[in-house]
Amino acid sequence: MYPALERVSFTVTRGEFLAIVGPTGCGKSTILNLAAGLLRPTSGRVLSFGAPLLRINRHAAYLFQQDVLLPWKTALENVMLGPLLHRWPRRRAADEARRWLVRVGLGGFESRYPHQLSGGMRKRVALAQSLIVGPSILLMDEPFSALDVHTRELMENDLLALWQEERKTIVFVTHDLEEAIALSDRVLVLAAGPGSGVIGAHPVALPRPRDVTEVRLHHDFREIYRTIWGQLRGEVLRAYAAQGRSPAAEEEA
Amino acid sequence: MISRRFRLLPYQLGLLVGLVLTWQVTTRKGGWVDPFFFSRPSEIAARVTQWFATGSIYRHLWTTALETVLAFLVGAGLGVAFGFVLARNRALAGVFDPYLKIANAMPRVVLAPIFTLWFGLGVLSKVAFGVTLVFFIVFFNTYQGIREVDANLLNNTRMLGATERDLTRHVLLPSALVWILSSLHTSVGLALVGAVVGEYLGSGRGLGYVISQAEGTFDTTGVFAGMTVLAVFTVVVDLMVTWVERRLLAWKPGTVTAERA
């Protein structure tokens, strides 16, 4: 058995928006699962607010790549789930959930079931569901990868606005370098797995508040992109080689 | 969908009327078929009317309904409990696996005489017999339902602050309920089969008893009349199951749109 990760060591400062990029199979999701406390490291330590993490990280919310809303609960009931699990009174949970649905732009959709919502709307419900209990850390695993380009840009801007307001610590995993730069303060590059580790940390000194569409046109954006891609490209190629395929062969197929 | 159903209704009724008329005509005096073996629709209708007019059938209907409901509730309850425990405990599931497979493969009718010995001729032996039929359907569906729960749903709910007990209530049981409900028609149907077959094999009341008594005296009219009442009873039970299913699965894609359309 190969370890998914080796030599991974980094710190996220409070209120920082950190993006992690890396080739497929480099253990990006494993890092998030460790930070969430869903996995325990076979060696090494995970600290949350200075304390070793031994169970589920109670400071953190997790936005998954997949649809994780409970299909048998309405949008409102899904958002109320966290508060009810935290033993809030029902009334307060419902009021607060309604407020959050309005906040993510879904006022009036309270009684819809997940299958009656579009992919983007379900992500918004999931976002409200994670944020309602007031986590200080938000872990995001390619949350917008399944959305179409336009919905995705809207969601990214909304996420930036929310972050700007509340200054949560965000760890955002993606394979899309442009998305990583447009959103974050710092981009970590992971090596190709197995036995992956952090091979680069690049600060993103673009002005805030940002608009994800406009920030891509900023002259520094190209420069940052070129630097990180120079490093990432080699890893992507290595990942392909490890799988016994070349990108060229992939394109021909 | 609804309009389509009604468009076929004339043809469906036509088929029934055609069959009953053929039966009625061919069994008249000097006809091709001997009414001693096949009875006649008019006589069957008269018998059923008489049963309901005198009220003699009600206690039999009541007994069969009671046995069906009890067999279903007990069988489903045990099935859910066992399915849940075994799905959460792989080692235990491994130990029980061969025996459950053997028990499920065995024709359950052979148990009926044993149950009559153990529980007597009354309601209890029929319930026990029905339970052996219902249990396995519900058990396998619960087991499967809980094993197939999406790991991401569980992790997400954990992250939202759920304890193991919360997970059971908010994720595992609702998820298994989908599977249990999908087998509801089968399991309720089997509860009814259990009740009627049990009565048929030895009892003092119930629809199965009515049919078996008529058969014992070569009263074909009585047999067919009993079958008619049983058929209508089955349809009513099935409609009730459909209604319950619609209500409990209102969140599912297909059912909701069908209801609103």
Boltz contact constraints between the chains, C-beta under 6 A:
constraints:
  - contact:
      token1: [A, 38]
      token2: [B, 155]
      max_distance: 6.0
  - contact:
      token1: [A, 56]
      token2: [B, 158]
      max_distance: 6.0
  - contact:
      token1: [A, 62]
      token2: [B, 159]
      max_distance: 6.0
  - contact:
      token1: [A, 64]
      token2: [B, 152]
      max_distance: 6.0
  - contact:
      token1: [A, 64]
      token2: [B, 156]
      max_distance: 6.0
  - contact:
      token1: [A, 66]
      token2: [B, 152]
      max_distance: 6.0
  - contact:
      token1: [A, 68]
      token2: [B, 152]
      max_distance: 6.0
  - contact:
      token1: [A, 68]
      token2: [B, 153]
      max_distance: 6.0
  - contact:
      token1: [A, 68]
      token2: [B, 156]
      max_distance: 6.0
  - contact:
      token1: [A, 72]
      token2: [B, 174]
      max_distance: 6.0
  - contact:
      token1: [A, 72]
      token2: [B, 251]
      max_distance: 6.0
  - contact:
      token1: [A, 81]
      token2: [B, 160]
      max_distance: 6.0
  - contact:
      token1: [A, 82]
      token2: [B, 160]
      max_distance: 6.0
  - contact:
      token1: [A, 85]
      token2: [B, 160]
      max_distance: 6.0
  - contact:
      token1: [A, 85]
      token2: [B, 161]
      max_distance: 6.0
  - contact:
      token1: [A, 85]
      token2: [B, 162]
      max_distance: 6.0
  - contact:
      token1: [A, 85]
      token2: [B, 166]
      max_distance: 6.0
  - contact:
      token1: [A, 86]
      token2: [B, 161]
      max_distance: 6.0
  - contact:
      token1: [A, 113]
      token2: [B, 251]
      max_distance: 6.0
  - contact:
      token1: [A, 115]
      token2: [B, 253]
      max_distance: 6.0
